[in-house]
Amino acid sequence: MADVAIKRALLSVSDKSGLVELGRALAARGVELVSTGGTARALREAGLEVRDVSDLTGFPEMMDGRVKTLHPMVHGGLLAVRDNAEHTAAMEQHAIGAIDLVVVNLYPFEATVAKGAERDEIIENIDIGGPSMVRSAAKNHQFVTIVTDPADYPTLLAELEDAGATSLDFRRKCAAKAFAATAAYDSMISQWFGFADQQQLFPDFLAVNGKAPVTLRYGENPHQQAALYTPSGPHQHGIAQAEQLQGKELSYNNYNDADAALELCAEFAGGAPAVVIVKHANPCGVAQAGTLLEAWNEALACDSVSAFGGIVAVNSELDGATAEAICEIFTEVVIAPSVSESAKAAFAKKKNLRLLVTGELPDPRRGGLAVKPITGGLLVQTRDNGAISEADLKVVTQRQPTEQELKDCLFAWTVARHVKSNAIVYAKGGATAGIGAGQMNRRDSSRIAAMKAAEAAEKYGWNASRTVGSAVASDAFFPFADGLLAAAEAGATAIIQPGGSIRDEEVIAAADANDLAMVFTGMRHFRH
Ligand SMILES: NC(=O)c1ncn([C@@H]2O[C@H](COP(=O)(O)O)[C@@H](O)[C@H]2O)c1NC=O
């Protein structure tokens, strides 16, 4: 299909940025401008000649603007196949003029929801006529140009400047963008109905939306391509929204690891200073202490080898002393709710280090859906936001845990839910002593965690490994006693686990035989 010259344009935009400049450039090319109420007003105020859409349709805009452009004089002009004799005859018979260019952006539905508007106002901001024109024009892109984004005005004008017409390639790209825009718009509306009316958790059609893609240098590996989309709707508060104060561009893996670090750190929001160090989406050191600096030292001691090149998240304002200490090892990303001036100064020396400020930490108990692609489908589940407290714990051994053991159990449990399964976490005095992640059996996770703790003891010259006298968390039940025995061998004195294995009796007996105190949570936290 040849290039299409633009003789008549229909402009109907809620976001009026760049409108007057565009109108002026089109008018200068002799394009007839047709517009809806507010858009026509803005163009006229700039001294441009505009035809009202009501003049074209023979109907006034009515019902609070619900019906303006929904008319055969508009949609006939947009949808007619120009080289189809029947279509052109119909145009002639009904005096329908062709519309060559549509410039539309939609009612600000998202912004209306975001400002906390009442239901009626939100409903009024569901655009009907706009998306209809967008879809008609995009369907008929062989003849019609559809522009839905003010950012595309310069390209449109450049096309007209170059060829006096738009190219099929440009019209196709615009059509694809237009359908994506209306799909995302409808998806936002559908999600709002879900949130507003507490409808089906798993709707018949899953609407996923995102906008403004940030193209990343590459994906998980250099041969993969990647982008970041930020979805619309409530609860959007996390790594994707964090402000980057310094450092290199974030990579795909940085985003993924930073997210894991932030999610775990958020468990300690409002609590004593906490530091989380993450590598490959698993924590390799977590601690809570009197100051962030102490917490950093404790977290680092858990597995200082893995911490190299790690992602660090803290739960409170990052101070200068902690920043200086973090700078002593190579760190990829640091995430904090806020950063002091002295900390900023310390990081300024590390030009590549990415420093992210999140503001308030996300609520770990928030709801929402988690989506995972599989071959031929999407697995969807509710977020793992389940939580237990001390009151939910059931002591199953002869020995009751001491107060300190209980504290360590709960700390280890908090960390374990953020470790890939099979997860085993040793903790003592508010710090992880050893973390075993992602093994195919629980005994190996238990042994790996103990091995890391033994390495730390050797490196720091401690008399004994920190697993001695520690509490151990297991993200799911011990199917056999072997994992628990490995923990006992490493010197652990308390165990926290969901329970529920058919061999619970055997596991409890092994705990009793080793004088361990064991509590059951009744809740499992697999993480894959
Ligand atoms: N009802 C209609 O026929 C209709 N036609 C266009 N609109 C929208 O009206 C807005 C522009 O209105 P105005 O030009 O009055 O500022 C645009 O966002 C456009 O998408 C409509 N509004 C809602 O459905």
The ligand as a Tripos MOL2 file, in Angstrom:
@<TRIPOS>MOLECULE
LIG
   24    25     1     0     0
SMALL
NO_CHARGES

@<TRIPOS>ATOM
      1 N1        -18.0460    9.7920   23.8590 N.am      1 LIG1
      2 C1        -17.3600    9.9140   22.7680 C.2       1 LIG1
      3 O1        -17.9170    9.7060   21.7100 O.2       1 LIG1
      4 C2        -15.9590   10.3460   22.8030 C.ar      1 LIG1
      5 N2        -15.2450   10.6470   21.7250 N.ar      1 LIG1
      6 C3        -13.9940   11.0230   22.1550 C.ar      1 LIG1
      7 N3        -13.9420   10.9450   23.5010 N.ar      1 LIG1
      8 C4        -12.8030   11.3120   24.3420 C.3       1 LIG1
      9 O2        -12.9190   12.6840   24.6630 O.3       1 LIG1
     10 C5        -11.6330   13.1970   25.0230 C.3       1 LIG1
     11 C6        -11.4660   14.5870   24.4640 C.3       1 LIG1
     12 O3        -12.5100   15.3930   24.8680 O.3       1 LIG1
     13 P1        -12.4080   16.9860   24.6990 P.3       1 LIG1
     14 O4        -11.9710   17.2160   23.3090 O.co2     1 LIG1
     15 O5        -13.7820   17.4470   24.9740 O.co2     1 LIG1
     16 O6        -11.4000   17.4550   25.7040 O.co2     1 LIG1
     17 C7        -10.6180   12.2190   24.4900 C.3       1 LIG1
     18 O7         -9.9400   11.6520   25.5740 O.3       1 LIG1
     19 C8        -11.4290   11.1800   23.7390 C.3       1 LIG1
     20 O8        -10.8930    9.8900   23.8630 O.3       1 LIG1
     21 C9        -15.1370   10.5040   23.9380 C.ar      1 LIG1
     22 N4        -15.4430   10.3380   25.2530 N.am      1 LIG1
     23 C10       -15.8160    9.2420   25.8970 C.2       1 LIG1
     24 O9        -16.2210    8.2100   25.6460 O.2       1 LIG1
@<TRIPOS>BOND
     1     1     2 1
     2     2     3 2
     3     2     4 1
     4     4     5 ar
     5     4    21 ar
     6     5     6 ar
     7     6     7 ar
     8     7     8 1
     9     7    21 ar
    10     8     9 1
    11     8    19 1
    12     9    10 1
    13    10    11 1
    14    10    17 1
    15    11    12 1
    16    12    13 1
    17    13    14 2
    18    13    15 1
    19    13    16 1
    20    17    18 1
    21    17    19 1
    22    19    20 1
    23    21    22 1
    24    22    23 1
    25    23    24 2
@<TRIPOS>SUBSTRUCTURE
     1 LIG1         1 GROUP 0 **** ****
